[in-house]
Amino acid sequence: MTQWEAEAAVAQLILLGEMPPGRLNRNCMDSLPPFLDSLGEYPRWFVVACLTLVAAVGLWMLAKALKWTLYLLVAVIVIAGGSAVVWYLMQNSA
């Protein structure tokens, strides 16, 4: 056993103590309840309703992102066009 392995074993003993595997800090680490393991336990209408809601929210967020992207694009075009006009006027007036 190397020095690092010995120190790791001591650290593990300090963290876990002499409890059986599957326990940490004196709390039992159980798996998730069965109804969270699979969507099959829920009524089919509830799963479809939730997925429809998630899809609607996703589409709404995508539409918002596209709208703000178009606003940003219009602003960049206006600023670039205005800058080009000012630059052109400065070049022709000199």
trRosetta pair geometry for C-beta under 8 A, 3 or more apart (Angstrom, degrees):
i j d omega theta_ij theta_ji phi_ij phi_ji
1 5 4.7 -126 -166 90 84 125
1 6 5.3 103 136 -61 117 87
1 9 7.6 -20 -166 -9 140 141
2 5 4.8 96 52 9 76 102
2 6 7.0 -139 95 -6 40 88
3 6 5.8 -57 -151 36 30 111
3 7 6.4 26 154 -15 65 107
4 7 5.8 -54 -147 38 32 108
4 8 6.2 34 153 -20 65 107
5 8 5.6 -53 -145 37 32 113
5 9 6.4 35 154 -22 65 104
6 9 5.8 -52 -149 33 31 111
6 10 6.6 30 152 -17 63 103
7 10 5.7 -52 -149 36 35 111
7 11 6.3 34 152 -18 66 106
8 11 5.6 -53 -145 38 32 111
8 12 6.2 34 154 -21 65 105
9 12 5.6 -52 -146 36 31 112
9 13 6.4 33 153 -20 63 105
10 13 5.6 -54 -150 35 32 112
10 14 6.4 33 151 -21 65 104
11 14 5.6 -52 -149 34 33 112
11 15 6.3 25 155 -14 66 107
12 15 5.9 -57 -144 41 32 105
12 16 5.8 -5 170 12 69 115
13 16 6.6 -68 -126 55 21 86
13 17 7.0 63 179 -106 55 17
13 18 7.6 17 -153 -65 85 66
14 17 7.7 9 -172 -66 16 55
15 24 7.5 -13 151 -147 96 89
16 19 6.0 -123 168 45 80 95
16 23 7.5 112 -158 88 89 75
16 24 6.5 -60 -110 -113 79 66
19 23 4.3 -92 143 82 134 127
19 26 7.2 -164 -77 -91 153 51
20 23 6.0 74 67 9 67 117
22 28 7.1 10 135 -156 95 69
22 29 5.4 -145 -179 54 63 100
23 26 6.9 18 170 -118 111 18
23 27 7.0 166 -158 75 76 35
23 28 5.8 -41 -106 -105 89 50
23 29 6.4 -172 -100 2 31 90
24 27 6.6 -28 73 57 64 83
24 29 5.9 44 15 -46 99 124
31 37 7.9 33 145 -80 115 114
32 36 4.4 -96 162 81 124 122
32 37 5.9 157 88 -65 113 75
33 36 5.3 85 64 9 78 102
33 37 7.6 -132 101 -21 43 88
34 37 5.4 -45 -154 13 42 121
34 38 7.8 -23 174 24 68 91
34 41 6.6 131 130 -76 86 154
35 41 4.5 -137 -128 111 69 153
35 42 7.4 97 -169 -58 94 75
37 41 7.6 79 56 -11 80 130
38 41 5.8 110 79 -10 86 92
39 42 5.6 -48 -168 29 63 112
39 47 5.2 90 176 -115 119 130
42 46 4.9 -109 166 80 111 123
42 47 5.2 130 93 -54 122 94
43 46 4.5 88 66 3 88 106
43 47 7.2 -161 92 -6 46 84
44 47 5.7 -55 -151 36 36 111
44 48 6.3 33 154 -17 69 107
45 48 5.8 -55 -146 40 32 110
45 49 6.1 34 154 -21 66 107
46 49 5.7 -52 -145 36 30 112
46 50 6.3 28 156 -17 64 107
47 50 5.9 -57 -147 38 29 108
47 51 6.2 25 156 -15 65 109
48 51 5.9 -57 -143 41 29 108
48 52 6.2 33 155 -22 64 107
49 52 5.7 -55 -148 35 28 113
49 53 6.4 29 153 -18 63 106
50 53 5.6 -54 -149 36 32 112
50 54 6.3 32 153 -18 66 105
51 54 5.6 -51 -144 38 34 112
51 55 6.2 35 155 -19 65 106
52 55 5.7 -54 -146 38 30 111
52 56 6.3 31 154 -20 64 106
53 56 5.7 -53 -146 35 30 111
53 57 6.4 27 157 -15 64 106
54 57 5.9 -56 -147 39 30 108
54 58 6.2 33 153 -21 64 108
55 58 5.6 -54 -147 37 31 114
55 59 6.4 30 156 -17 65 105
56 59 5.9 -54 -147 38 30 108
56 60 6.3 32 153 -20 64 107
57 60 5.5 -53 -146 36 32 114
57 61 6.3 32 155 -18 65 105
58 61 5.9 -55 -148 36 30 109
58 62 6.4 31 152 -19 64 106
59 62 5.5 -53 -146 37 33 113
59 63 6.3 36 154 -20 66 104
60 63 5.7 -53 -148 35 31 112
60 64 6.5 33 152 -19 63 104
61 64 5.6 -51 -148 35 34 113
61 65 6.4 34 153 -19 65 104
62 65 5.7 -54 -148 36 32 111
62 66 6.3 30 154 -16 65 106
63 66 5.8 -55 -146 39 31 110
63 67 6.2 35 154 -23 65 105
64 67 5.7 -53 -147 33 30 113
64 68 6.5 21 159 -10 65 106
65 68 6.1 -59 -148 41 29 104
65 69 6.2 34 152 -23 64 108
66 69 5.4 -54 -146 36 32 116
66 70 6.5 34 155 -19 65 102
67 70 5.9 -55 -154 34 30 109
67 71 6.6 32 149 -18 64 104
68 71 5.3 -46 -146 35 39 116
68 72 6.3 42 153 -19 66 103
69 72 5.7 -53 -149 37 31 112
69 73 6.3 34 151 -21 64 106
70 73 5.5 -51 -144 36 34 114
70 74 6.4 35 156 -19 66 102
71 74 5.9 -54 -149 36 30 110
71 75 6.4 29 153 -18 64 107
72 75 5.7 -55 -148 37 32 112
72 76 6.3 32 154 -19 66 105
73 76 5.8 -53 -147 36 31 110
73 77 6.4 30 154 -18 64 106
74 77 5.7 -56 -148 37 31 111
74 78 6.3 30 155 -18 66 106
75 78 5.8 -54 -146 37 31 110
75 79 6.2 27 157 -15 65 108
76 79 5.9 -56 -144 41 29 108
76 80 6.0 27 157 -17 65 110
77 80 5.8 -56 -141 41 28 109
77 81 6.0 28 158 -18 64 110
78 81 5.8 -56 -143 39 26 110
78 82 6.2 26 158 -17 63 108
79 82 5.8 -55 -144 39 28 110
79 83 6.2 28 156 -19 63 108
80 83 5.7 -55 -146 38 29 112
80 84 6.3 31 154 -21 64 106
81 84 5.6 -54 -147 35 31 112
81 85 6.5 32 154 -19 64 103
82 85 5.7 -53 -149 34 32 111
82 86 6.4 29 155 -15 66 105
83 86 5.8 -54 -146 39 32 109
83 87 6.1 32 155 -18 66 108
84 87 5.7 -54 -143 39 30 111
84 88 6.1 31 156 -21 65 107
85 88 5.7 -55 -145 37 28 111
85 89 6.3 27 156 -17 64 106
86 89 5.8 -55 -146 38 30 110
86 90 6.3 29 155 -19 64 107
87 90 5.7 -56 -147 37 30 111
87 91 6.3 29 154 -20 64 108
88 91 5.8 -56 -148 36 30 111
88 92 6.3 18 159 -10 66 111
89 92 6.1 -62 -141 43 29 103
89 93 6.0 25 162 -20 67 113
90 93 6.2 -56 -138 36 25 107
90 94 6.8 27 163 -25 59 109
91 94 6.5 -62 -158 26 25 110
